[in-house]
Amino acid sequence: MHIRPLRADDLDLFVGATPDQRIEVEQYLESMFAAGSMRPEWCFVAEEEGDRPLGRVAFWTLPGMEEPFALVLLDVPWEGDYMGVGTRLLEDVLEEARALGAEEIEHVVDDPPMRPQFQHHPEKRVELLKDVGFAFRRGTGRFEWRGGEPPAVPGRLSFRTLEEVGEDAFVDAMREVSEGTLDREIQGERERLGEQRAARDFFEDARRVRHDPAWWQLAFTPDGELVGLVMPAEPPGFLTIFYVGVVPRMRGQGYVDDLLAAGTAALLGAQKRDGNDKPLLADTDVANEPMASAFDRVGWARFAGRREYVALTPDRGQPTAL
Ligand SMILES: CC(C)(COP(=O)(O)OP(=O)(O)OC[C@H]1O[C@@H](n2cnc3c(N)ncnc32)[C@H](O)[C@@H]1OP(=O)(O)O)[C@@H](O)C(=O)NCCC(=O)NCCS
């Protein structure tokens, strides 16, 4: 068995590894290539000479980034030697990710499995991930907007766009609202990088995701005190609330609903203007109960759960729990 990246002429081999999911996988690859989140040479197959591939996996990243961020479309013989094939495949691609500059790689397992990743056999997947050094990072609830009129935005706050307040004020607000977050990933980054650098990195990551700058807004009370912020965005294939937060001194007054309503209305406005049917999807840490309740109140519905795993790429040693 050997592991190799795709050549320009054998994309079909990668897609054909799961014949019953051919159309969805093909469409997904096309849209990710177009968005700059994936590339043909970032798609890998495990094969025996002359045979149909035994397994496959690909790198995904935020548009415009040079290093891989996550593994997607992982499939190995789940009813056969999934550990043997999977271990070889994942060890090889983790080394490749390292060579491309990635320090860590994420992989998510959704429950229930859904297109385009179709993550059937979740327990075998997790067994394989752990065997090659992935550690559990956090569980999230996945929410979707199920249609209907845009939520009304209560009039008690005034909003100012990123362009109006400037980048420094915006990043500063991101730092403030992240204090005391119940989101383990954001908290982990604050501990790892310090609050200022974490806010700046988060802003830069968000900036790589397509968005209308007028969507990113800070909200203030009538006497000018900062309440929080909302950052809607359009990653490849869907629309989302990339970040929303309330500064600690303003928490507990339901302001998150105002921010979420404003963000949702902006996304629905864009959907209508562009005449597309992209879904509105968002994830929140299962530990972030106030956030999950707010999604619920504003009209979003929980449709799935997600487990996020992360591995440090080779030569930084074994992963630690994040
Ligand atoms: C999640 C968040 C936006 C909620 O904002 P909010 O306007 O305070 O929400 P609510 O007013 O509905 O709060 C509901 C309850 O949760 C409590 N709560 C809110 N945030 C809390 C936090 N970070 N830690 C502990 N309790 C919190 C409130 O005090 C309130 O308690 P009460 O019912 O006893 O009065 C806010 O906590 C926040 O900005 N967190 C950091 C950023 C973040 O995690 N964003 C989401 C990432 S996707």
The ligand as an SDF file (V2000), in Angstrom:
LIG
                    3D

 48 50  0  0  0  0  0  0  0  0999 V2000
  -22.5600   33.9940   25.1610 C   0  0  0  0  0  0  0  0  0  0  0  0
  -22.8250   35.4690   25.4430 C   0  0  0  0  0  0  0  0  0  0  0  0
  -22.8330   36.2350   24.1220 C   0  0  0  0  0  0  0  0  0  0  0  0
  -24.1750   35.6100   26.1550 C   0  0  0  0  0  0  0  0  0  0  0  0
  -24.4980   36.9870   26.2780 O   0  0  0  0  0  0  0  0  0  0  0  0
  -25.5710   37.5760   27.3110 P   0  0  0  0  0  0  0  0  0  0  0  0
  -26.1800   38.7640   26.6570 O   0  0  0  0  0  0  0  0  0  0  0  0
  -24.9590   37.7720   28.6200 O   0  0  0  0  0  0  0  0  0  0  0  0
  -26.6420   36.3980   27.3980 O   0  0  0  0  0  0  0  0  0  0  0  0
  -27.9110   36.3340   28.3850 P   0  0  0  0  0  0  0  0  0  0  0  0
  -28.2520   37.6990   28.8750 O   0  0  0  0  0  0  0  0  0  0  0  0
  -28.9460   35.5840   27.6420 O   0  0  0  0  0  0  0  0  0  0  0  0
  -27.3910   35.4340   29.5850 O   0  0  0  0  0  0  0  0  0  0  0  0
  -28.1140   34.3580   30.1180 C   0  0  0  0  0  0  0  0  0  0  0  0
  -27.5030   33.9500   31.4480 C   0  0  0  0  0  0  0  0  0  0  0  0
  -26.1900   33.4280   31.2130 O   0  0  0  0  0  0  0  0  0  0  0  0
  -25.2440   34.1250   32.0280 C   0  0  0  0  0  0  0  0  0  0  0  0
  -23.9880   34.2510   31.2590 N   0  0  0  0  0  0  0  0  0  0  0  0
  -23.8230   34.9030   30.1020 C   0  0  0  0  0  0  0  0  0  0  0  0
  -22.5580   34.7910   29.6960 N   0  0  0  0  0  0  0  0  0  0  0  0
  -21.9040   34.0670   30.6430 C   0  0  0  0  0  0  0  0  0  0  0  0
  -20.5790   33.6490   30.7690 C   0  0  0  0  0  0  0  0  0  0  0  0
  -19.6400   33.9070   29.8290 N   0  0  0  0  0  0  0  0  0  0  0  0
  -20.2390   32.9110   31.8520 N   0  0  0  0  0  0  0  0  0  0  0  0
  -21.1780   32.6070   32.7850 C   0  0  0  0  0  0  0  0  0  0  0  0
  -22.4650   32.9920   32.7010 N   0  0  0  0  0  0  0  0  0  0  0  0
  -22.8270   33.7300   31.6380 C   0  0  0  0  0  0  0  0  0  0  0  0
  -25.8690   35.4760   32.2460 C   0  0  0  0  0  0  0  0  0  0  0  0
  -25.3230   36.1290   33.3530 O   0  0  0  0  0  0  0  0  0  0  0  0
  -27.3100   35.0960   32.4290 C   0  0  0  0  0  0  0  0  0  0  0  0
  -27.4680   34.5750   33.7230 O   0  0  0  0  0  0  0  0  0  0  0  0
  -28.8440   34.7940   34.5520 P   0  0  0  0  0  0  0  0  0  0  0  0
  -29.9050   34.1080   33.7440 O   0  0  0  0  0  0  0  0  0  0  0  0
  -28.5580   34.1400   35.8560 O   0  0  0  0  0  0  0  0  0  0  0  0
  -29.0570   36.2740   34.6120 O   0  0  0  0  0  0  0  0  0  0  0  0
  -21.7140   36.0510   26.3480 C   0  0  0  0  0  0  0  0  0  0  0  0
  -21.4760   35.2010   27.3890 O   0  0  0  0  0  0  0  0  0  0  0  0
  -20.3720   36.2280   25.6870 C   0  0  0  0  0  0  0  0  0  0  0  0
  -20.1050   37.2490   25.0810 O   0  0  0  0  0  0  0  0  0  0  0  0
  -19.4720   35.2590   25.8470 N   0  0  0  0  0  0  0  0  0  0  0  0
  -18.1290   35.3590   25.2870 C   0  0  0  0  0  0  0  0  0  0  0  0
  -18.1090   35.2490   23.7890 C   0  0  0  0  0  0  0  0  0  0  0  0
  -18.7170   33.9460   23.3200 C   0  0  0  0  0  0  0  0  0  0  0  0
  -18.5540   32.9030   23.9380 O   0  0  0  0  0  0  0  0  0  0  0  0
  -19.4270   34.0140   22.1830 N   0  0  0  0  0  0  0  0  0  0  0  0
  -20.0410   32.8690   21.5590 C   0  0  0  0  0  0  0  0  0  0  0  0
  -19.0420   32.1360   20.7650 C   0  0  0  0  0  0  0  0  0  0  0  0
  -19.8160   31.2880   19.4600 S   0  0  0  0  0  0  0  0  0  0  0  0
  1  2  1  0
  2  3  1  0
  2  4  1  0
  2 36  1  0
  4  5  1  0
  5  6  1  0
  6  7  2  0
  6  8  1  0
  6  9  1  0
  9 10  1  0
 10 11  2  0
 10 12  1  0
 10 13  1  0
 13 14  1  0
 14 15  1  0
 15 16  1  0
 15 30  1  0
 16 17  1  0
 17 18  1  0
 17 28  1  0
 18 19  1  0
 18 27  1  0
 19 20  2  0
 20 21  1  0
 21 22  1  0
 21 27  2  0
 22 23  1  0
 22 24  2  0
 24 25  1  0
 25 26  2  0
 26 27  1  0
 28 29  1  0
 28 30  1  0
 30 31  1  0
 31 32  1  0
 32 33  2  0
 32 34  1  0
 32 35  1  0
 36 37  1  0
 36 38  1  0
 38 39  2  0
 38 40  1  0
 40 41  1  0
 41 42  1  0
 42 43  1  0
 43 44  2  0
 43 45  1  0
 45 46  1  0
 46 47  1  0
 47 48  1  0
M  END
$$$$
